[in-house]
Amino acid sequence: MGNDKVAGARTIKASEFKAKCLKLMDEVADSGAEIVITKNGHPVSRLVPYREKPKSLFGIDRGRFKILGDIIEPLDVEWEANTGKTWDGDK
């Protein structure tokens, strides 16, 4: 495809995009990688995958993190707050 570089994105000339539009749309949908379309060597458009915006930010990361171990029980670590020491070292 195009040899131009735009911030590391794949680029393609507008004439080539016109000829391969439907194939490129499928590629972007499958890979998630954007394509920058150029005209006379200058970027004019981006083809990016469509993503629906979440209705709420609550739960947006559901399924992306896994809790390992017990997050409720206290740790066997003595915290400064429990030692009676102050920030300036006085007791």
Secondary structure in CASP SS format (residue, H / E / C, confidence):
PFRMAT SS
TARGET T0000
AUTHOR 0000-0000-0000
METHOD secondary structure of the structure
MODEL  1
M C 1.00
G C 1.00
N C 1.00
D C 1.00
K C 1.00
V E 1.00
A C 1.00
G C 1.00
A E 1.00
R E 1.00
T E 1.00
I E 1.00
K E 1.00
A H 1.00
S H 1.00
E H 1.00
F H 1.00
K H 1.00
A H 1.00
K H 1.00
C H 1.00
L H 1.00
K H 1.00
L H 1.00
M H 1.00
D H 1.00
E H 1.00
V H 1.00
A H 1.00
D H 1.00
S H 1.00
G C 1.00
A C 1.00
E C 1.00
I E 1.00
V E 1.00
I E 1.00
T E 1.00
K E 1.00
N C 1.00
G C 1.00
H E 1.00
P E 1.00
V E 1.00
S E 1.00
R E 1.00
L E 1.00
V C 1.00
P C 1.00
Y C 1.00
R C 1.00
E C 1.00
K C 1.00
P C 1.00
K C 1.00
S C 1.00
L C 1.00
F C 1.00
G C 1.00
I C 1.00
D C 1.00
R C 1.00
G C 1.00
R C 1.00
F C 1.00
K C 1.00
I C 1.00
L C 1.00
G C 1.00
D C 1.00
I C 1.00
I C 1.00
E C 1.00
P C 1.00
L C 1.00
D C 1.00
V C 1.00
E C 1.00
W C 1.00
E H 1.00
A H 1.00
N H 1.00
T C 1.00
G C 1.00
K C 1.00
T C 1.00
W C 1.00
D C 1.00
G C 1.00
D C 1.00
K C 1.00
END
